[in-house]
């Protein structure tokens, strides 16, 4: 899992240095990364839920994650569009 935190900075100031990369081992928790602060608990919770999501995908008749109808429509649209590109359906389009 890759996590990126993006933030803007005023054009009148010099570009800040790139953040350092932090790599966790398989059994490490996000709480061990001090720069995440309170977000670490959320990421740990999400990581702990992944085995259940995987079991649900295996048990699902469609084999896909079911997203909320309204709140996650942009995510669903992005993945549908990406699938079309990967399947070559838009290969002849002029963008």
Short mmCIF file of the C-alpha atoms (twelve columns), coordinates in Angstrom:
data_MODEL
# 
_entry.id   MODEL 
# 
loop_
_atom_site.group_PDB 
_atom_site.id 
_atom_site.type_symbol 
_atom_site.label_atom_id 
_atom_site.label_alt_id 
_atom_site.label_comp_id 
_atom_site.label_asym_id 
_atom_site.label_seq_id 
_atom_site.Cartn_x 
_atom_site.Cartn_y 
_atom_site.Cartn_z 
_atom_site.pdbx_PDB_model_num 
ATOM 1  C CA . UNK A 1  0.000   0.000   0.000   1 
ATOM 2  C CA . UNK A 2  1.366   3.405   -0.916  1 
ATOM 3  C CA . UNK A 3  0.263   6.541   0.908   1 
ATOM 4  C CA . UNK A 4  0.914   9.995   -0.474  1 
ATOM 5  C CA . UNK A 5  0.159   13.268  1.257   1 
ATOM 6  C CA . UNK A 6  0.135   16.238  -1.086  1 
ATOM 7  C CA . UNK A 7  0.066   19.839  -0.010  1 
ATOM 8  C CA . UNK A 8  0.410   23.107  -1.874  1 
ATOM 9  C CA . UNK A 9  2.859   25.847  -1.065  1 
ATOM 10 C CA . UNK A 10 2.880   29.537  -2.035  1 
ATOM 11 C CA . UNK A 11 4.630   30.263  -5.329  1 
ATOM 12 C CA . UNK A 12 6.502   33.076  -3.605  1 
ATOM 13 C CA . UNK A 13 8.366   30.600  -1.393  1 
ATOM 14 C CA . UNK A 14 11.035  28.116  -2.438  1 
ATOM 15 C CA . UNK A 15 9.920   24.567  -3.074  1 
ATOM 16 C CA . UNK A 16 10.152  22.537  0.146   1 
ATOM 17 C CA . UNK A 17 12.375  19.463  0.139   1 
ATOM 18 C CA . UNK A 18 10.850  16.138  -0.811  1 
ATOM 19 C CA . UNK A 19 9.583   14.082  2.064   1 
ATOM 20 C CA . UNK A 20 11.529  11.007  3.002   1 
ATOM 21 C CA . UNK A 21 10.168  7.586   2.104   1 
ATOM 22 C CA . UNK A 22 9.120   5.385   4.989   1 
ATOM 23 C CA . UNK A 23 8.895   1.649   4.344   1 
ATOM 24 C CA . UNK A 24 7.107   -0.640  6.751   1 
ATOM 25 C CA . UNK A 25 7.704   -4.346  7.089   1 
ATOM 26 C CA . UNK A 26 4.804   -6.777  6.730   1 
ATOM 27 C CA . UNK A 27 4.035   -6.911  10.450  1 
ATOM 28 C CA . UNK A 28 4.677   -3.218  11.215  1 
ATOM 29 C CA . UNK A 29 1.767   -0.956  12.020  1 
ATOM 30 C CA . UNK A 30 1.240   2.576   10.798  1 
ATOM 31 C CA . UNK A 31 1.248   3.730   14.431  1 
ATOM 32 C CA . UNK A 32 5.024   3.171   14.384  1 
ATOM 33 C CA . UNK A 33 5.377   6.086   11.933  1 
ATOM 34 C CA . UNK A 34 5.341   9.215   14.078  1 
ATOM 35 C CA . UNK A 35 4.799   11.659  11.184  1 
ATOM 36 C CA . UNK A 36 1.342   10.175  10.504  1 
ATOM 37 C CA . UNK A 37 0.012   11.399  13.829  1 
ATOM 38 C CA . UNK A 38 -3.664  10.602  14.356  1 
ATOM 39 C CA . UNK A 39 -4.043  9.249   10.822  1 
ATOM 40 C CA . UNK A 40 -2.007  6.178   11.770  1 
ATOM 41 C CA . UNK A 41 -4.962  4.690   13.655  1 
ATOM 42 C CA . UNK A 42 -7.184  5.075   10.582  1 
ATOM 43 C CA . UNK A 43 -4.636  3.390   8.305   1 
ATOM 44 C CA . UNK A 44 -4.113  0.590   10.826  1 
ATOM 45 C CA . UNK A 45 -7.872  0.053   10.931  1 
ATOM 46 C CA . UNK A 46 -8.070  -0.043  7.139   1 
ATOM 47 C CA . UNK A 47 -5.169  -2.496  6.935   1 
ATOM 48 C CA . UNK A 48 -6.819  -4.716  9.557   1 
ATOM 49 C CA . UNK A 49 -10.023 -4.765  7.474   1 
ATOM 50 C CA . UNK A 50 -8.285  -5.932  4.276   1 
ATOM 51 C CA . UNK A 51 -8.522  -9.689  5.033   1 
ATOM 52 C CA . UNK A 52 -12.288 -9.322  5.500   1 
ATOM 53 C CA . UNK A 53 -12.591 -7.398  2.240   1 
ATOM 54 C CA . UNK A 54 -10.614 -10.136 0.477   1 
ATOM 55 C CA . UNK A 55 -12.882 -12.830 1.914   1 
ATOM 56 C CA . UNK A 56 -15.901 -10.849 0.761   1 
ATOM 57 C CA . UNK A 57 -14.501 -10.554 -2.757  1 
ATOM 58 C CA . UNK A 58 -13.935 -14.298 -2.919  1 
ATOM 59 C CA . UNK A 59 -17.470 -14.979 -1.659  1 
ATOM 60 C CA . UNK A 60 -19.096 -12.353 -3.921  1 
ATOM 61 C CA . UNK A 61 -20.927 -13.492 -7.029  1 
ATOM 62 C CA . UNK A 62 -19.539 -10.531 -9.011  1 
ATOM 63 C CA . UNK A 63 -15.991 -10.557 -7.598  1 
ATOM 64 C CA . UNK A 64 -15.892 -6.780  -7.266  1 
ATOM 65 C CA . UNK A 65 -16.021 -4.323  -4.399  1 
ATOM 66 C CA . UNK A 66 -19.491 -2.817  -4.143  1 
ATOM 67 C CA . UNK A 67 -19.296 0.918   -3.563  1 
ATOM 68 C CA . UNK A 68 -21.891 3.289   -2.149  1 
ATOM 69 C CA . UNK A 69 -24.275 4.615   -4.782  1 
ATOM 70 C CA . UNK A 70 -23.747 8.333   -4.274  1 
ATOM 71 C CA . UNK A 71 -20.689 8.961   -2.123  1 
ATOM 72 C CA . UNK A 72 -18.282 6.831   -4.133  1 
ATOM 73 C CA . UNK A 73 -19.544 7.460   -7.674  1 
ATOM 74 C CA . UNK A 74 -16.336 9.278   -8.671  1 
ATOM 75 C CA . UNK A 75 -14.220 6.339   -7.556  1 
ATOM 76 C CA . UNK A 76 -16.475 3.966   -9.479  1 
ATOM 77 C CA . UNK A 77 -16.314 6.156   -12.608 1 
ATOM 78 C CA . UNK A 78 -12.523 6.351   -12.427 1 
ATOM 79 C CA . UNK A 79 -12.190 2.564   -12.242 1 
ATOM 80 C CA . UNK A 80 -14.709 1.999   -15.047 1 
ATOM 81 C CA . UNK A 81 -12.823 4.447   -17.272 1 
ATOM 82 C CA . UNK A 82 -9.489  2.858   -16.367 1 
ATOM 83 C CA . UNK A 83 -10.897 -0.590  -17.221 1 
ATOM 84 C CA . UNK A 84 -12.015 0.685   -20.637 1 
ATOM 85 C CA . UNK A 85 -8.529  2.021   -21.369 1 
ATOM 86 C CA . UNK A 86 -6.837  -1.160  -20.179 1 
ATOM 87 C CA . UNK A 87 -9.167  -3.291  -22.283 1 
ATOM 88 C CA . UNK A 88 -8.325  -1.162  -25.353 1 
ATOM 89 C CA . UNK A 89 -11.821 0.227   -25.839 1 
ATOM 90 C CA . UNK A 90 -10.520 3.812   -26.054 1 
ATOM 91 C CA . UNK A 91 -7.321  3.041   -27.963 1 
ATOM 92 C CA . UNK A 92 -8.454  4.878   -31.104 1 
ATOM 93 C CA . UNK A 93 -9.809  7.964   -29.298 1 
ATOM 94 C CA . UNK A 94 -8.178  11.327  -29.837 1 
ATOM 95 C CA . UNK A 95 -7.868  12.988  -26.448 1 
# 
